[in-house]
């Protein structure tokens, strides 16, 4: 079993308690297995999940906790049975690092739905009995199935947010056919997930309307991201004027907010998918019945979809908009993330700041 403490060959930053304050921490990774690769981490994206678990907001955090599940790095070693990667390859690791690989969901390459439970990249029980530790660290050991090749020429730092923010919106857009040219899509929220939804939608040829409570985001949505329309979601007159106008809506906003107004905007047979954690959902069934509308939810995606999404981004020159930070600035960055003060994803320069 790997040892944990203030000594070890892996350098990370960990939260020690529910304050969520991170500081340097040393530990040992599990030994390299036959199907594993060892990855020197160069970049790690900062996701709101990092806030939730470092601060124990789901009441299941295990400390010391090293967060981070948008990982990009270079392969430094490969186990004897590894066939997909070699030393020197640029690879990514997302929100999970293992699954049973035997159930119907794993066999369908939807490993995040594994019947026995996926092993998450941090705060989950690893195969050696220790808790997994994420990408705010110098290196990581992962089974080859859960690693993804980053195409040559794609910027490593920009690849990091694809491993969570990117796939979280790409997966439902693919599954619910939100990729049909000429169709209309509403995007609720313009953060790390929302801005990627706009980028994907425009590349698919959709007409895109962005919904936000902040009027200051209109220029960003239209001039920078290329959305076709911007709507203040708190403006009842604007919302009512859009009745039965959209084929799809993807709701990326977190925190409690009403959905009934968005349901009214859907065309008959329209679909609303929420990918943010909004808490309890309350709707009148008749609002769905009248119009044969559907509401659904989605989280990340399977390994085949993730690799497909990465290759699609490379082929179509789709790049997240990021703000690079050093690991020493992570506590400030997490506070700024809580206050929605980032455009649109923090990415940690692990290679040049974690010493």
N, C-alpha and C positions, 0 to 999 in steps of 0.2 A: 504494500500500500504506500502511495506517495506520502511524503512527510510534509506537514504544514508548519509554518512558524515564521520567525524573522530571519531564517537562513534558507537558502535554496538557490538554484541556478536560474530561476525565472524571476525577473523583476516586474512588479506590477504596482498598480495603485488600487487600494482597497478601502471600502467603508468598514468600520469596526462596530458600528451601532446604528440605530435608527436616525441619528442626526444626518446620516448620509454623507458626512464629510469624508473625502478620500485623502489618503496619504500613502507614501511608499510602503511597499510590502514585498517580501521575498518568499518564494515557495518553490516546490518541485512539481513539475508535470509528471504524469504517468509515463512509464517507459514506452518506447516506440514498438508497436506491435507489427505483425507481418503485413497487415492491410492499412497501416497508418502512414501518414506523412507528417513531418515536423516542419513547421512554418515559422520563419522569422517575420514577425509582424512589422509592417511599414506604416500602416494607417488603420485607424478604427473610427467609424462613425459614432456619433453620440445620438442615442435614441431616447424618447421619453420613458421607455421601459427602464433605462438606467436610473432615472429618478425614482420610479415606482419601487424598484427593488432595493436600491441602496437605502431608501428611507422607509422600508418595510411597510409600504402602503397596502400590500396584499397580505400582510401578517404571516408570511412564510419565508422571510429572508433568513439566510444562514451566514453568519459572519465568522471570519472576515470574508467580504463579498467583493470580488473583482468583476465589474460589469463589462459590457461591450459585446455586441453581436453583429456588428457590421465590419468584418475583419478582412483586410487584404495584406498579403505578404508574399514572401519568396520561399519556395521549397528548399530546405537545406538537407533533408535526409528522407529516404523512403524505405518502407519495410520490404521484405523479400517478395511478397505477393502483390505489391503495388504495380498496376499496369497503366494507370491513367495519368500519372505524373512522374516528373523527374526533377532532379535538383536544378534549380535555376528558374523553374516555371513560376509565373505570377499567378496566384490563386486567391480565391475568396472563400470565406466561411460565414454562414448566416446564423439564423436564430437557433438551430439545433445541430447537434454533432453526432447523434446516433439514434437508432430505433431498432426494433426487433428484426427487421428485414425478412419476416416470415408471414405476417398477417396479410389480409386482403388489401389493406391500405398501403402497406409497404410494397406489395407486389404490383400495385397500380401506380407506384412512384408518387404517392401522396403521403410521404413518411411523417409529415407533421400531424397526421391523423392516426398514427400508429395505435393499434388496439391495446398495446401494452404501455403506451405512453412514450412519446419522443423524449430523448435526453437533450435538454436545452443547453445552450452554450455557456450559460452561467447559472448558478444556484440550483443545479439539478444533480442527482446522484450519478456519478460516472461509473464506468464498468469496473473500476478498481475500488469502488466504495467511497471515494472522496467526493466532495462537491466540485462540480465543474466551475472553472474560473475563466472569465471572458477575455476580450481583446484589449483591455487597458493593461497590456503586458507585453513582454519582449518576444515571447514565442508561444506556440500552441501545438499540441499533438492531436490530430483528428483522423478518423477513418476516411479513406479516400472517397467513399461514396458521398460524403457530405461536404466535399470541397469542389470548387468550381474554377475552371480555367478562365482567366481574364485574357481576352484577345490582345495580341500584340498591338501596341500603339494606344490602347485605351489608358487614360491617366489613372494610376493606382488610387490616388486620393478620391477621385470622382467615382471610382468603382465601388468604394466602401458603402455609400448609402443605398446602392442597388440591392445589397444583401438583405435589407429589411424594408426600408421605405419603398424602394422600387418594386420588389416582388409583392408587397402588401397591396399595391394598387393594380399591378399588372395581372396578377392571378385572377381576381374577380372580373376584371375587364375582359379577359380571355374567356373565362368560364361562362359569363352571362352575355356573351356576344356584343360587348361594348366596343367592338373594333370594326364596325360596319361603316364604310365611307358614306357620308351624307346624313347619318343619324345625328341626333342631338344629345349631348351629355351635360348634366349639371355637376359641378364639383363644389362641395361644401367644405370650406376651410382652405386656406392657402399657406400651409406650413410645409414640413418636410415631405409628407405624403401627398398633400394637395397639389403642390407644384409639379410633382412627378406625374400625377394623374393628368394634369393639363398637357404636359409634354407628350405623354403617350397618346392621349386623345387626338392631339393635333397631328401627330405622325400617322395615326390611323385614318385621318380624313374626317373627323367629327367636327360638328359645330359645338363650341364649348362656351358654357355660361358658368362663371365663377360666382359663388355666393359667399359673402363675408360680412361680419358685423363692423368691420373697419373700412371706412371710406378711403383711407390713405393707401389701401392696397390696390385701388383701381388701376393706377398707372402701371404698377408691377404686373398685374394680371394681363392687361391688354398690350401694353407696349413692350414689356420684357418677355413674358411667357407666351404671348400670342393668342390669348383667349379672345373670343368674339364678342362677349358681353360680360358686364359686371353688374351685380345686383347686391344692394344692401339688404341682408336677410331680415333685419329688424323693421324695414319699411313695408308696412302692410300693403300699401298701394302698389308698390313695385312687385311684390310677391303675387298679389291677386291678378295683376295684369298678365302673368305668365301661366294662368290656368290651362292645364292640358296641353303643354307646349314641348315637353321634353320626353325623349324615349327612355333615357336612363339618368339616374343620379347616383353618384358615389359620394358618400358622406365620410370625410376624413377627420372631422372635428371630434375632439375628445371632450368629456364633461357633459353634464346634463343639458340637453336642448330639445325643443319640440320637433317632432317629425311630421305632424299632420299637415303643416303648410307645404312641405316638400311633396308629400303624397298627392296633394291637390294639383301640383304642377306636372305630375306625370301624365302622359298620354294613356289611353286605354292599352292594357297589356304592358305598361311600363314597369321597370324594375328599379327599386332603390336598394342599394347595398351599403351598409355602414361597416367601416373598417376601423373606426376609432372606438374607444371604450366610453360609451355614453351612459352607462348605468341602466336603470330600469327603463324599458320601452313601453309607452302607453299609446295605443291607437284604437280608433273605432273600427271594428271589422267592416262596417258598411262602407267606410272610406276606401277600403281595398276591393270589396265586392263590386261596388259601382265603378266599373272600369276594368275589372279583372286585373288589378294591379298586384304586384308582388313585392315583398320586402325580404331581404336576406342579409347575411353577414359573412365576412370572410377574414381569414388571417393567413399571412404569408403564402407559401406554396410549396409544392413538392420539388424534388431535386431536378427532374427533367424541365419543369417550368422555369426554375431559377436559371439553369444554364441557357435555356432558350431566350429568356429575357435579357441576360447579359449579352448574348450574341446579337440580339435585336438592337440593343442600345449601341453597340459598337458599329453595326452595319448602317444604322440610321443617324449616327452622330448625336445621340441623345445623352446629355450630360447633366447630372444634378448640379444645382448651384450651391456652392459650399463656402464655408468660412473656416480656414485652417487655424488650428490652435496648437499650442504646446501642452503636454500633459500637466505641466505646472499650473495651467490656467483652467483646469477641468472643473474645480468647484465653482468658480465664477461663471463658467459656461453653463453648468447645470442650473444655476440660478437664472441666468438669462433665458435658458430654454423654458423654464417654468413661466417666465414673464413674456414669452413669445417674442423675444428679442434676438432673432436669428433669421437670416435669409440664405438658405432655407435649412441647411444641415451643417452642424459642426462636424469637422473631421479632425481627429488628433494626429499630428505628425509624430507618430511613435518612434520612427527610425531616428529622427534627429533631436528628440527631446527627452526620451526615456533613457536615462543613464544609470 
